[in-house]
């Protein structure tokens, strides 16, 4: 049985990370939400917020993510070269 998850479009507009960023600034968002904005999309199995959270858990937060390599990022399910490059470029 497939798991159900909330997509960004399922959230009320004012609770979405991009809108909160515009209305309240980046300091109002968690690292997970900021990373989700960079990623833009999740996978068929998980939302972008779940994917962002899994990345942060894998690297034990942003400090270790900062030192990640392209191959380390692409080894994570749901992260291809394009998303890995986006993350590395932003960090």
C-alpha positions as CSV (number, residue, x, y, z in Angstrom):
1,X,0.0,0.0,0.0
2,X,1.4,3.4,-1.0
3,X,2.1,6.0,1.6
4,X,0.3,9.3,1.3
5,X,2.2,12.5,1.8
6,X,1.4,16.2,1.6
7,X,2.7,18.0,-1.5
8,X,3.4,21.7,-1.3
9,X,0.2,22.4,-3.2
10,X,-1.7,20.7,-0.3
11,X,-0.4,23.3,2.2
12,X,-2.3,26.5,2.6
13,X,-0.6,29.2,0.5
14,X,0.5,31.3,3.5
15,X,2.2,28.2,5.1
16,X,4.4,27.3,2.1
17,X,8.1,28.0,2.5
18,X,8.4,30.2,-0.6
19,X,5.6,32.4,0.5
20,X,6.8,32.6,4.1
21,X,10.2,33.6,2.8
22,X,8.7,36.4,0.8
23,X,6.4,37.6,3.6
24,X,8.7,37.1,6.7
25,X,12.2,36.6,5.4
26,X,14.6,33.7,5.4
27,X,15.0,33.8,9.2
28,X,11.4,32.6,9.5
29,X,12.3,29.3,7.8
30,X,14.0,26.2,9.1
31,X,17.0,24.7,7.4
32,X,14.7,22.0,6.1
33,X,12.4,24.5,4.5
34,X,15.3,26.5,3.0
35,X,16.8,23.4,1.5
36,X,13.3,22.4,0.1
37,X,13.1,25.7,-1.7
38,X,16.4,24.9,-3.4
39,X,15.3,21.4,-4.3
40,X,12.0,22.6,-5.7
41,X,10.5,19.1,-6.0
42,X,10.4,15.8,-4.1
43,X,10.0,12.4,-5.6
44,X,7.1,10.1,-6.3
45,X,7.6,8.6,-2.9
46,X,8.2,11.7,-0.7
47,X,7.5,15.4,-0.6
48,X,10.3,18.0,-1.1
49,X,10.2,18.6,2.7
50,X,10.7,15.0,3.5
51,X,13.6,14.8,1.0
52,X,15.2,17.9,2.5
53,X,14.8,16.5,5.9
54,X,16.4,13.2,4.9
55,X,19.4,15.0,3.4
56,X,19.9,17.0,6.6
57,X,19.7,13.8,8.7
58,X,22.1,12.0,6.3
59,X,24.7,14.8,6.7
60,X,23.9,15.6,10.3
61,X,22.9,19.1,9.4
62,X,24.2,21.9,7.2
63,X,27.8,21.9,8.5
64,X,28.5,18.5,7.2
65,X,26.4,19.1,4.1
66,X,28.7,22.0,3.3
67,X,31.6,19.6,2.8
68,X,29.6,17.0,0.8
69,X,30.8,15.9,-2.6
70,X,28.8,15.5,-5.8
71,X,29.0,11.7,-5.5
72,X,27.9,11.8,-1.9
73,X,24.8,13.8,-2.7
74,X,23.9,11.8,-5.8
75,X,24.1,8.6,-3.7
76,X,21.0,9.8,-1.9
77,X,17.8,8.5,-3.5
78,X,16.0,11.4,-5.1
79,X,19.1,13.5,-5.7
80,X,20.4,13.5,-9.2
81,X,23.3,15.5,-10.6
82,X,21.1,18.6,-11.2
83,X,19.8,18.8,-7.6
84,X,23.2,18.0,-6.2
85,X,24.8,20.8,-8.2
86,X,22.1,23.2,-7.1
87,X,22.8,22.3,-3.4
88,X,26.5,22.6,-3.7
89,X,26.3,25.9,-5.6
90,X,24.1,27.4,-2.9
91,X,26.1,26.2,0.0
